[in-house]
Amino acid sequence: QVKLVESGGGSVQAGGTLRLSCEASGYDFSSYCMGWFRQDPGKEREAVVIIDNVGRTGYAYSVQGRFTLSKDNEKNTLILEMNSLKPEYTAMYYCAATIFRCYGLSLLRPHSIAYWGQGTQVTVSS
């Protein structure tokens, strides 16, 4: 059974830093396309970053230069470093996993996701 467990969310002031983790179990972590999404209440879930099987990444324009995603294949863990945070980044953040290899680094669509984590809240105050 595949399980994605996020951790590391919280509340910070604008300009602050948070580090989110996503630990996967029961999943072929080193082969498939993964990413992070975020969602505000009443809004659609939107992709933030994609990472392919060898660690190449693609980011949403709004977070480029501020977010860095890496993967540790030995620990089956994704690490999302979030710097210079803005209030508009406030949302529930979800780890997402597919069952295919990335085709380039275009951001994933929600309908292409096979597995979701439970989400972790990020709140950035001004």
Residue frames as qw, qx, qy, qz and C-alpha x, y, z in Angstrom:
[[0.000, 0.889, 0.458, 0.000, 0.00, 0.00, 0.00],
 [0.415, 0.421, -0.017, 0.806, 1.41, 3.37, -1.05],
 [0.361, -0.832, -0.360, 0.219, 1.64, 6.02, 1.61],
 [0.378, 0.508, -0.062, 0.771, 2.90, 9.60, 1.40],
 [0.480, -0.730, -0.403, 0.270, 3.42, 11.41, 4.69],
 [0.277, 0.707, -0.043, 0.649, 4.14, 15.13, 4.72],
 [0.560, -0.650, -0.319, 0.402, 5.63, 17.06, 7.60],
 [0.491, -0.063, 0.035, 0.868, 7.20, 20.44, 8.28],
 [0.009, -0.699, -0.385, -0.602, 4.35, 22.87, 7.74],
 [0.391, -0.493, -0.475, 0.616, 3.67, 25.70, 10.14],
 [0.068, 0.960, 0.267, 0.055, 3.27, 29.44, 10.58],
 [0.596, -0.143, 0.048, 0.789, 5.97, 31.96, 9.72],
 [0.073, 0.804, 0.076, -0.585, 6.35, 35.65, 9.07],
 [0.661, 0.748, 0.042, 0.034, 6.75, 36.92, 5.53],
 [0.244, 0.811, -0.516, 0.127, 10.34, 36.48, 4.43],
 [0.597, -0.459, 0.627, -0.198, 10.74, 33.41, 6.59],
 [0.357, 0.366, -0.827, -0.233, 11.70, 29.84, 5.74],
 [0.822, -0.135, 0.399, -0.383, 10.01, 26.47, 6.00],
 [0.141, 0.371, -0.889, -0.229, 11.14, 22.98, 5.06],
 [0.846, 0.035, 0.141, -0.513, 8.56, 20.42, 4.02],
 [0.106, -0.323, 0.932, 0.127, 9.24, 16.70, 3.83],
 [0.845, 0.132, -0.067, -0.514, 7.38, 13.90, 2.11],
 [0.237, -0.358, 0.903, -0.005, 8.27, 10.35, 3.02],
 [0.749, 0.192, -0.337, -0.536, 7.01, 7.64, 0.67],
 [0.388, -0.241, 0.880, -0.132, 6.45, 3.98, 1.46],
 [0.621, 0.321, 0.710, -0.089, 5.24, 1.13, -0.72],
 [0.480, 0.851, 0.084, -0.196, 6.15, 3.18, -3.81],
 [0.801, 0.198, 0.177, 0.537, 8.82, 2.96, -6.52],
 [0.187, -0.895, -0.079, 0.396, 10.34, 6.25, -5.40],
 [0.359, -0.503, 0.468, 0.632, 13.35, 6.22, -7.73],
 [0.371, 0.212, 0.764, 0.483, 11.42, 5.64, -10.96],
 [0.112, 0.711, 0.652, 0.239, 8.41, 7.91, -11.21],
 [0.083, 0.498, 0.082, 0.859, 7.41, 11.53, -11.50],
 [0.366, -0.593, -0.618, 0.363, 6.49, 13.33, -8.25],
 [0.134, 0.494, 0.072, 0.856, 5.68, 16.83, -7.14],
 [0.091, -0.375, -0.605, 0.697, 4.04, 19.21, -4.71],
 [0.078, -0.611, -0.515, -0.597, 0.70, 20.95, -5.07],
 [0.050, -0.164, -0.527, 0.833, -1.01, 23.56, -2.95],
 [0.173, -0.552, -0.683, -0.445, -4.62, 24.50, -2.41],
 [0.142, -0.067, 0.340, -0.927, -6.51, 27.36, -0.83],
 [0.281, 0.404, 0.803, -0.337, -10.06, 26.74, 0.37],
 [0.452, 0.729, 0.325, -0.399, -12.48, 27.26, -2.50],
 [0.296, 0.749, -0.451, -0.385, -9.75, 27.17, -5.11],
 [0.943, 0.269, -0.191, -0.046, -8.41, 24.49, -7.39],
 [0.773, -0.466, 0.292, 0.316, -5.34, 22.51, -6.42],
 [0.482, 0.849, -0.214, -0.023, -2.34, 23.91, -8.29],
 [0.911, 0.051, -0.104, 0.397, 1.07, 22.44, -9.02],
 [0.285, -0.928, 0.184, 0.152, 4.07, 24.06, -7.40],
 [0.020, -0.679, 0.710, 0.186, 7.00, 21.90, -8.44],
 [0.969, 0.182, -0.074, -0.149, 7.77, 18.70, -10.33],
 [0.244, -0.657, 0.707, 0.091, 10.72, 16.34, -9.91],
 [0.821, 0.308, -0.398, -0.269, 11.70, 13.51, -12.22],
 [0.967, -0.217, -0.121, 0.049, 13.29, 10.17, -11.40],
 [0.740, 0.153, -0.195, 0.625, 16.85, 11.57, -11.52],
 [0.388, -0.573, -0.335, 0.639, 16.11, 14.71, -9.55],
 [0.152, 0.186, 0.289, 0.927, 15.58, 17.30, -12.26],
 [0.010, 0.575, 0.633, -0.519, 13.01, 19.88, -11.24],
 [0.059, 0.439, 0.407, 0.799, 10.57, 22.37, -12.69],
 [0.112, -0.374, -0.570, 0.723, 8.83, 25.14, -10.73],
 [0.119, 0.846, 0.515, 0.077, 5.76, 27.28, -11.00],
 [0.340, 0.609, 0.001, 0.716, 6.71, 30.82, -12.01],
 [0.394, -0.815, -0.053, -0.421, 5.40, 32.20, -8.73],
 [0.784, -0.598, 0.159, 0.053, 7.91, 30.22, -6.65],
 [0.806, 0.405, -0.104, 0.418, 10.97, 30.20, -8.90],
 [0.304, 0.572, -0.359, 0.672, 14.06, 31.29, -7.02],
 [0.442, -0.514, 0.352, -0.645, 12.33, 30.79, -3.66],
 [0.907, -0.164, 0.285, -0.263, 11.56, 27.04, -3.55],
 [0.268, 0.531, -0.794, -0.125, 14.03, 24.20, -4.00],
 [0.930, -0.106, 0.135, -0.326, 12.97, 20.57, -4.23],
 [0.191, 0.523, -0.831, -0.023, 15.35, 17.66, -3.79],
 [0.929, -0.134, -0.139, -0.314, 14.99, 13.92, -3.32],
 [0.206, -0.533, 0.807, -0.150, 16.80, 11.35, -1.25],
 [0.753, 0.121, -0.526, -0.377, 16.34, 7.97, -2.91],
 [0.374, 0.122, -0.852, 0.344, 17.89, 6.12, 0.04],
 [0.096, 0.158, 0.659, -0.729, 15.33, 7.60, 2.44],
 [0.041, 0.520, 0.784, 0.337, 12.45, 7.72, -0.06],
 [0.156, -0.746, -0.401, 0.508, 11.98, 11.35, 0.88],
 [0.315, 0.674, 0.244, 0.623, 11.33, 14.62, -0.93],
 [0.367, -0.521, -0.300, 0.709, 12.55, 17.82, 0.70],
 [0.212, 0.775, 0.352, 0.481, 10.98, 21.15, -0.27],
 [0.394, -0.318, -0.230, 0.831, 12.95, 24.16, 0.95],
 [0.082, 0.827, 0.460, 0.313, 10.77, 27.27, 0.94],
 [0.442, -0.250, -0.158, 0.847, 12.58, 30.59, 1.33],
 [0.035, 0.069, -0.091, -0.993, 11.55, 34.25, 1.28],
 [0.032, 0.466, 0.883, 0.036, 7.97, 33.20, 1.90],
 [0.170, -0.170, -0.153, -0.958, 5.10, 35.49, 0.93],
 [0.458, 0.113, 0.559, -0.682, 1.59, 35.69, 2.46],
 [0.714, 0.335, -0.200, -0.581, 0.13, 34.53, -0.86],
 [0.401, 0.289, -0.869, -0.030, 1.92, 31.22, -0.37],
 [0.416, -0.106, 0.680, -0.595, -0.46, 30.40, 2.47],
 [0.760, 0.131, -0.388, -0.504, -2.19, 27.12, 1.57],
 [0.860, -0.231, 0.445, -0.092, -2.41, 23.41, 2.29],
 [0.259, 0.638, -0.672, -0.273, 0.56, 21.74, 0.60],
 [0.936, 0.016, 0.279, -0.215, 0.26, 18.22, -0.77],
 [0.216, -0.440, 0.809, 0.325, 2.89, 15.73, -1.83],
 [0.802, 0.403, 0.089, -0.432, 1.89, 13.94, -5.04],
 [0.348, -0.351, 0.822, 0.283, 3.09, 10.81, -6.81],
 [0.708, 0.406, -0.235, -0.528, 2.43, 9.39, -10.26],
 [0.815, -0.107, 0.565, 0.074, 2.99, 5.99, -11.80],
 [0.737, 0.604, 0.152, 0.262, 4.81, 7.21, -14.89],
 [0.578, -0.172, 0.063, 0.795, 8.11, 8.84, -15.75],
 [0.092, 0.769, 0.121, -0.621, 8.07, 12.59, -16.30],
 [0.591, 0.535, 0.401, 0.452, 7.75, 13.76, -19.90],
 [0.223, 0.605, -0.046, 0.763, 9.92, 16.84, -19.64],
 [0.268, -0.187, -0.596, 0.733, 9.44, 19.12, -16.63],
 [0.310, -0.413, -0.284, -0.808, 6.01, 20.57, -17.28],
 [0.309, -0.183, 0.619, -0.699, 4.04, 20.85, -14.08],
 [0.036, -0.197, -0.979, -0.046, 1.70, 17.97, -13.32],
 [0.466, -0.304, -0.244, -0.795, -2.09, 18.16, -13.49],
 [0.504, -0.263, 0.599, -0.564, -4.18, 16.93, -10.56],
 [0.905, 0.160, 0.046, -0.393, -5.90, 14.28, -12.69],
 [0.690, 0.475, -0.542, 0.072, -2.52, 12.66, -13.44],
 [0.137, -0.517, 0.701, -0.472, -1.75, 11.98, -9.78],
 [0.665, -0.108, -0.728, -0.131, -2.07, 8.42, -8.51],
 [0.614, -0.444, -0.551, 0.349, -1.32, 9.07, -4.85],
 [0.063, -0.783, 0.050, -0.616, -1.71, 12.09, -2.54],
 [0.325, -0.007, -0.680, 0.657, -0.40, 12.81, 0.91],
 [0.207, -0.684, -0.676, 0.182, -2.70, 14.09, 3.62],
 [0.138, 0.827, 0.129, 0.530, -1.40, 17.65, 3.30],
 [0.533, -0.383, -0.350, 0.669, 0.45, 20.03, 5.58],
 [0.044, 0.947, 0.314, 0.051, -0.63, 23.60, 6.28],
 [0.507, 0.030, -0.020, 0.861, 1.66, 26.52, 5.49],
 [0.071, -0.923, -0.377, -0.014, 0.64, 29.92, 6.83],
 [0.503, 0.112, -0.020, 0.857, 2.63, 33.06, 6.07],
 [0.131, -0.871, -0.421, 0.216, 1.67, 36.23, 7.88],
 [0.406, 0.695, 0.060, 0.590, 2.51, 39.74, 6.77]]
